[in-house]
Amino acid sequence: MTDQTPNKLDTQTITALSASVSLSDFIFGTLASDQQRLEALIRGQEGLTFEYQMTPRDPKPDQPVQIEITAGPAAPVLEVFIHYTLDGSTPQLGADNTRTLPTMRSKVEWNTLLWGYVRHFQGELPAQPEGKTVRFLVSGLTQDGTRLWAQDERGRTVFSYTLDRYTVPSWAYDAVFYHIFLDRFAPTPGRKFLLPERLDEFFGGTLRGVLSKLDYLSELGVNALWLSPLYPSPSHHGYDATNFRAIEPRLGTRNDLKALVEEAHRRGMKIILDFVPNHTSNKHPFFEAAVTNPNSPYRDYYLFTDYPNGYKTFFDVPSLPQLNNEYPPARRYVIESALYWLQEFGIDGFRLDYAYGPSHDFWTDYYAAVKRANPQSLHFGEIVETPRLLRTYEGILDGVLDFHWAQNARRLFAYQSMNAAAFEQFLNAHEAYFSGRNLARFSFLDNHDMNRFLWAARGDIRRLMLAAACQFTLSAIPIIYYGSEVGLSQRRDIRQGERAILEESRLPMLWESDQQQLELLAFYKRLIRLRRESPALRNGTRSAWLVDAPNGRYGYLRRASSETVLVALNLFGVPQTFDLPNVGWRDAFTGAPLAPKQHLEPFGFVIGRQG
């Protein structure tokens, strides 16, 4: 397979290969099109709806909780009630353990999209002690006595929260993450990458391979490793597990993982596993039993619509049947599987694949369990949805991957389809929207499900460095996708006709120095070191000092009590001059004084420090 053998691509070659790159990204998620967004907007307003509007969003012990429910034209209710339990069970009308509270109508609004009125109701759930889980339903009665049940945008009717004091672990805000795709990162020492005929076959990366590269990763400066799924799986990517509590033999053994975790911890690195609670492989023994035996105890672990051939799946992929996480035995299996890795191997947390799939009620139980096991563990989700929905995961997850920032950063730096003013407007609002919340954002320029940034930027290393300089000088916790730091790109766009060939962005890591962009590698080392040394970059406030859209000049300041950091970015492919605000700046990398007038090369930047 000579056309897919990993080797170095020079900038000219990448530019030629990527000449057909689109100026828009492939967007993964349920809101990828305007039609989907419109349908979701109508669906979320026309009926009796609870969209997790709670005050406070992340309630602490002994705090009452205000909730807001909306009733659209399709829900002609006169009264709305909250039914709740305190013993962990699902409320049932008339049950001794279910309490019912009335709500009050708070306001009425006209909705032109629905061409009708939307009524708002508010109710208060009483304060509870630490550790108590409040689980509730919301119902409304119409004029003729019909009872309607409130739903979220996915049709779920059971809602919950736990009173706790858990917060995002402090170590996360000091972290620089490195995203490792296990099959493509490093083979076991003494072996070379395999050269299969197809990109969706196995290349031979292993856990021992990762262990052998900890010196490299330490020198790079990263201090948290996110590993792609390592569970038994028929695929190279592992997002279709056949066992949630074992390791794929191709990737290594239990002892290999224990050795990796132990050595990473010795070096001050955290290990995060990719966990997939939404679905399994159709080769999972539970699913195989469910489809062959209608009386199997595992039949209700999945969501059959027309047994045995019709069942809900992950984005209509038959080989990825969706788990029924509302079924208590299935929920216990998934949560106890996560606990297994935390307790048996000392894993530091999970990146949670398609976290939008399971309900908020599932995440309430998950978060309570994993935080009891290790309060300092980290749990962040892949949720490609609206910022409004992302905020509702506060208190049931530690953080979310910031797809909105990635999309806009790629527009600004890679596709050049956005200007400085539009980006600053987005960024200012985005940071304010998430400010002060117990929910971390994790930034990235690319990942395993999209074109690599360098490909999107037509091989222009300058634009990758410019984008990384922006990423690492903003407040979100940065993630580097393996190989970005040495110029790893791809051979073709992931979009091939009507198909998305995601494997194009998963080529094997470049390990030979003559294949690597060494200047880029040195830049990433300096950038990571700066990030880890600078309190202003990790925790400071931000304000723009220059937004010159017509000329492509953009700059902002990050301030902490002990220092101020200046960032100046030249977004255009021509030299430009920046008049720095104030004086006394020093180059953040070298410490050399910066002249008041900075002459930046095309797609150049400068980072200065005071204090």
N, C-alpha and C positions, 0 to 999 in steps of 0.2 A: 504494500500500500504506500508507494512512494509519495503520492500526492497528499498523504495525511501524516507522514512522518514528521515529528516535531523538529523544527529547525528555526533558525533566526530569519525573520523577515525584515528587510530594511524598509525605511520609510517610503521610498519610491515604489517598492513592490506592493506594500499595503495600500498605498494611495491608488494604484492601478486596480488592484483587486476590489477595492471598496468603492469604485466609481459609481456603482449603482445603489449605494446606501441611501435609504429613504431619509427624509428630513423629519420623520416622526418615528416614535418608538412603538414596538409591540407592547401593548399594555395587557397584563394578565390580571383577571379579576372579573367580578360580576357587573362592573359599571364601565366596561370598556367602550361602549358605544353611546351616542346621544340617546338612542331609543331605549336602551337599558336604563339610563339615568332618568329619563322621563317616566318610565313605568315604575321605577323604584320610588320616585317622588310622589306619584299618585297613590301607590300602594301604601305608602307610609302615612298618608293623611286622610284617606277616605273613610276608614273604619274606626273602631275603638282601638286606640293604639297607645302602647307604652314604649317610649323610645329611650328608656333608662335616664329620664330627666329626674335626677335625685339631688337633693341638697341636704348635707354634703354628698358629693359623688363617692367619696371614700370614707364612709362614716367610722368614727372611732368609738370605743366603749363609752357608754352613758350619753351618747348623742342621739336625740330624736332625728328622724329622717323625713323630709318633705318629698313627696313624689307628685309628678304632674302627668295627667292622662289627657289625651285629646280624643274627641268624638267628632268624626267627619260626617258628611251628608249620608253615608251608608250606614251610620250607627245612630239611629234616632232615639237615643237613651234619655230618660228623664233623671235617673239617679245612677251614681257610680259608687261601687263598694270595693274595699280592699279586704281580702281574706288571707290570713297569715297564720303560720305555725312557728314554734320556737324549738321543736324537737328534731328538726332536719327532714321531716316528712313533707310530702306535697299536700297542701291544704285540700280539704274536701268539705263541701257544704254540709252542715249538720253534724259533722264529726266533733267529738268532745274536745279535741286538741286544736280545732280551727276557730280563730277569733275573727270577727268581722267589724270593720270600721267604715263609717260613712265618709264621703268626700264632699267638698263644696265646689260649686261652679265658680271659677275665678274670673273668666272673661269669655267673650265671644268675638270671633274675627271672621271677616269675609275672606274667602279664598277663591280668587278668580280662576285659577287652574281647575279647581273642582266645580266651580260655579255653584257654590253653596257655602253655608256657614260651618265653621269649625269651633266647637266649644271646648274649653279647657277646664279640667277639674283638678283640685288639689286635695291631698290628704296627708296625714302625718302618722307615721309609725312610731310608737313610743321607744324611748331609749332602752338599751339592753346592756347587760354586762359583757366584759371581754370574753371572746371565744364563742359567743352565741351566734348561730346562723338563723337569720330571718328569711323564711321562704314564703312567697306570696303570689296570689292570683288577683286579677282585677276583673270585676264583672259590672255590667250595666243593665238596667231594666228599662224596657220600652213601655209605651203607653198600654199595650195589650198584655204586659207581663212577661214577654219574651226576654230571656236572659242571654246577653251577648258577652263573650269573653275577650278581653283585651289581648292583643298580640303585638309582638315586635315585628320588624320588617321582614323577618324570616318565617313568621307564622308561629313562633314559640309563645307559650302562654304561662310558663312558670318562670318566676323571677326570684332573685335572692341576693343577699349580701351577708358577710360575716363581720362582726365587730372585732377588729384587731388593730394592732399598732405597727404592722409591718410597713417598711419603706423600701424603696430601691436601695440595694446594698451600696454603701459608699464607694466600694472598690470599683464599681461599674463606671462611675464618672471619671475615674483616673485611667480607664482602660483604653487601649488601642487593639481592636480585634483584627484577627487574620482568619479569613474564611477558607478552609481547606476542603477541596473536593477529593475525598480519600482515594478513589481509584485513579486519579490523575495527578496526584501531588508527588509522591516519591515511592519507588519500589523498595523492597527489602534490600539492605546493603549487600553488595555482591551480585545483584541482579539488575537487569535493564528493563525499561518499559517494554511491554509487548507491542507488537505492530499488527493489530488485527485488521481485517478487511474493512470493517465498518466502524464508524465513530461511536455507535451505541453498544459496542462490545467492550470487553475488559482490557484495560491497559496495564494493570498489575500494581497499582499503588496499594500500600499496606500501612497498618498501624506502626509496624517496626520501621517502615520508611519515614513516617512522621517523626518517630523517636530519634532517628539518625540525623534529622535536620533541625533539632532543637538549637544546636549551636548557631546555625544560620538565622533562625527566627529570633534568637536572643540578640544577635548582632544587629538584626534589622531593628529591634527595639519594641516589637509587639509584646503584649503581656496577657493576651487572652486569645485562645484558639477555638474557633467554631468548626467542628468536624461535621461533615455531611453524614447522613444515616449510615450506621455500621451494622445494622441488623441483617439477619439472613434475608436474602432477596434474590429474585431471578434477574434483576437488572443491574446495570452499572451504577445507577444513581442511588438506589436503595430506598426510594420513597414508597416502595411497595413491599413492606415487610411481611414475612411469613412467620415471624416470631418476634415479639416485642422484648424478649428477655434473653436473647442470645446474640452472638457476634457472627457475622458472615465469615465462614472459614477462609474465603479468599483474602479477607482483610486482616485476619490474625486471630488471636486467641484471647481468652480472659486475662492470661498473664501478660500478654502484650499490652492490653489496655491498662492494666494495673501499673505496669512499668512506665508507660507513657504518662499517666496521671501523676505518679510519684515523682518522676524526674521533672515534669513541668512545674509541679508545686515547689519542688526544691529550688527552681529557678525563679519563683515568684510569678509563674504563669497560671492562669485559670484555664480549665477545659470545659467547653460547652458542647453538648451533643445536640444534634438535630433530632427532634422527636416528632412523630407523625400521628396525632391522636384522632384524625378525622377518618382515615381509611386504612385498609390493609391490601395486600395482594389477594387476587382471587385464588392463589395457591396456598393461602393461609389455611392451616388445618381446621380452624373454626368455620371458615367459609365453605370449605369443601364438605364438612359435615353438615352444614346448614342446607346446602343445595341438594344433597343426596338423601337426606333423611328429614322428612317433614316434622318428625317428633324430636329432632335433635335439640338439646338444651342450648345450642348456639344459633338456632334459627332466629331468635329475637335479638341477637347481637348485630344483625344487619336489618336493612329496611327494604323488605320485599314489597313490590307493588303488584306483581303477578307471578306468584311462586310457581316454579323455581327460577324461571328465566328472566323475570323482570325485577329489577332492584335498583335502588338509588346508588349513584356512583359519584366519584370525583370528576366533575366536568364531563360527564357522559363517556368516561373511559371504562369499558366493561371489566378490564383487569384490575380496577381500583374500586371495589365495593365500599360503600360508606358505612362506617360503624354507627350503630344506634346508641349513641352516648346518653340518651334519655332512659335507656333500660338499665336499671341499677346494677345487675351483674356485669354488663359490658362496661359501664362507667368505672366500676371497681377494678376490673381487669386493666383498663388503660391507666388509671391513676396509680395503682399498685406497681405497674410496670415502670412508671417514671420514678417511683420511690426506690425500686430495685437498683437503678443505676446510681441514684444519689447515695444510697446507704451501702451498697456492695462495693462500689468503685470510687466513691468520693468525688463524683462529678460535681461541678460547680453550678450547673444549671442547664437550661435547654433553650434552644431556638425552636419555636413551636410552629411547625409547618401548617399552612392554611388554618390559622387559628380562628378565622371567621366561620369555619364549618361547625364546630361544636358550639353549643349555646352558651350564653353568659352564665346560666345556672350551672353548667358543667364546670366552667372556669372558676366559679365560686368554690366548688368542692375541691378542684385541683389545687388551687392556690393555697387554700387552708392546709391541705395535706402536705404539700412540698415545703411550705414555710415552717410548718411544725417540725418537719424532718431536718431542715437546715434554713434558719432565718436569713442567712447570708447568701443563699443560692439566688441565681438570677434567671428570670423567665420572661422572654420577649417573643412577641408573635409576628408572624407574617400575615398582615391584614391589609389587603389592597382595596381599601374602601375610603369613605369620606373622612376628613378630619373630625367631623362631628361624631361619627361612630367610633373612631379611634379613641377619643376621649372617654368613651363609656367603659373602656377596659381598665381605667384607673381603679386600683383596689382589688382587681382580680388577675392582673398581669403587672410585671415590673416595667414593661416597655413595649414598643412597637418599632418595626422597621419603617423608616421614613421614605416611602415610595414617592410621596409628593415632592419632597426635596430633591430626590434623585431625578425625577422627571423634569423638574425645572432646571436643575443644574446641567443636565444633558442638553436641554434646549439652549441654554446660555453658552456653554463651553464647547460642546461637541457639534451640535447641529447649527449653532449660531442663528437660531430662529426666534430668539428672545433677546431683548435689549436690557441694559443695566437698570433702567427705571422700572420695567415690568418685574424683573427679578427682585429688586429691592422692595417693591410693593408687596410681592408675595412673601418674601422672607420676613419683613417687618410684621406682617399680619400673622404669619405662621408661628413665629416665635412668641408673639403676644398670646395667641390662641392656646398654646400649650404651657405658657408660663405659670409657675407656681403649683404645678400639678405633680402628684406622686406617680409620674409616668415618664419614663425616659424615652428619648428618640434616638434611633441608631441610623446613622447616615452611611450611604454607600454610593459609589459611582456606577457600579455594575454588579451583576451576580450571575449565577448559573442558568438563569431563565431569560436572559436578554443578551443582545449584542454587547460584547466588551466595549468599554468606553473608547479604547484606542482604535477599534474598528470603526465605531461611529464617528470618531474624529478624523477618519481617513489617514490614520497612522501618524498624526501630528503629535509627537512627544511633547512639544511645547504646550499644547492645549491640555494634555493630561496633567502636566505639572501645574498648570494654572488652576485647573479644577481641583486638584488635590490640595493646593495651597488654600483654596477657599474652604474645602471640606474640613481640613484640619484646624482652621482658625475660627470655626463656628462652634456653637455650644453642643450640638448633637454628638453622640459617642461615635467615633469613626470606625468603619470596617473597610479593610482592604481585601479584595478578592484575589486569591492566590495568583501570582505571576504578574499582576499589574505593575509591581515594583521593578520588574526586569523587562517590561515591554512585551509580555505575552499577548498575542492577539488571536486572530482566527483566519481561516482560509476563505470562508464564504459567509454571506449574511445568513442569519438564522431563518429568514423568510425565504423559502424556496417555493414560489408559486403560492398555492393555497396552504402549504404546510409550514410549520415552525420546527426547524431542525435545531433544537436547543443544544445538541451536542457540539455544534460549531463553536460555542463559547466555552467548551470544556476540554480544550486540548491539553496534552501533558505539560507539566511544568518544565521550564527551561533551566537546566542545571549546569551546563557547560558555560564557562565564562565568556567564550567567544560567541555564544548565542544570546547573551544577555546585554541589555542596554545598561552598562555600568554607571554611566552618568546619572541615569534615572534612579538606579538603585541607591547611589550615594545621596541623591536628593531626598528620597524617601526616608533614609536613615536620619538625615538632619531634621526633616519635618516631624518625624515621630518623636525624636528627642526633644525638640522644641515643645511639642504638644504636652509631653509628659512633665516637662520642667515648668511650664507656664500656668500659674493659677488663673490668669486672666482668660486664657484660651479655654480652659476646662470649665470655669465657673463664673466668668465675668459677664458684665452687661455688654450690649452692643449698640452702636449708633453709627449711622452712615455719615461720613464727612465729605464724600464726593459721589455724585450720581450724574454723570455726563453721558446720557444715552447717545446723542448724535455722534460723539467722538469715541465712544466705547471705553470711557474711563470710569472706574468704579473703585471706591475705597470706603473702609469702615474702621472703627476703633473698637477694641475690646478692653474693658476696664475692670480692674480689681483693686482692692485697697493697697496692694503692694506694687502694682505695675500697671502700665498701659501698653497695649500692643496695637500697632498701626498696620493695616493691610492696604496695599495699592495694587490694583489689577488692570492690566492693559488688555482689553477684550478684542482689540483689532489687530490685524496683521500688518500694522505699520508702527514705526517708532513714535513714542509719545512722551510728553513732558508732564510731570505731576508736581505741583507746588504743595509741599507737605504742610499740614497744619502745625503751627508751633515750631519749636526747634528742640535740639537736644536728643534727637532720635539716633539710635544705634542699630546697625544691621542685626537682626535676630539670630542669624547663623554665625556671623563672624565677630560681632561686637564692634566693628569699625563704625565710626561716625557716618551718618547719612547727610549728604548735602541737602539744603532746603529745596532745591530743584532736583528731582529725580528723572533721569532720562531712561525710559524703559523700552527695551527691544520689543518687536512684535510678539504679542501673547506673553509678554514678560510680567514680572511682579516684583514687589519688594515687601518685606515684612520688617517692621522696626519695633524697637522696645524702648520704653522709658521706665526708670524706677529700678 
